[in-house]
Amino acid sequence: MTDAAKPQPPLPDHLSVDPRSPHHVAAIFEHDIGILFNGKERSDVEEYCISEGWIKVPAGRALDRKGHPLMIKLKGKVEAFYR
């Protein structure tokens, strides 16, 4: 069964890659999604919110005390789409 044959669930307003987050939806990640931020496609987005207009991306190679990457929030126009 190909990805084109599977029905695609609607993309939520707020989505996170981290499975520990309450905004993580595993069914969405069965499909390839893309994020446009200020008109440019980003591949390093960990979390986004379309209505509030922000994305979270890793801050370089810095890690917090639990070993997770430190995130920075960037504000701008956010669009999510299926590839």
ZINORPE-V471184 format. One record per run of one state. SS is the DSSP state (h for helix, s for strand, l for the rest). FROM is the first residue (numbers start at 1). TO is the last residue. Records with the same first field share a line. If there is no record, write none. Layout:
BEGIN
SS=FROM-TO + FROM-TO
END
This chain:
BEGIN
l=1-13 + 17-25 + 31-32 + 38-39 + 43-44 + 50-53 + 64-68 + 76-77 + 83-83
s=14-16 + 33-37 + 40-42 + 45-49 + 54-63 + 69-75 + 78-82
h=26-30
END
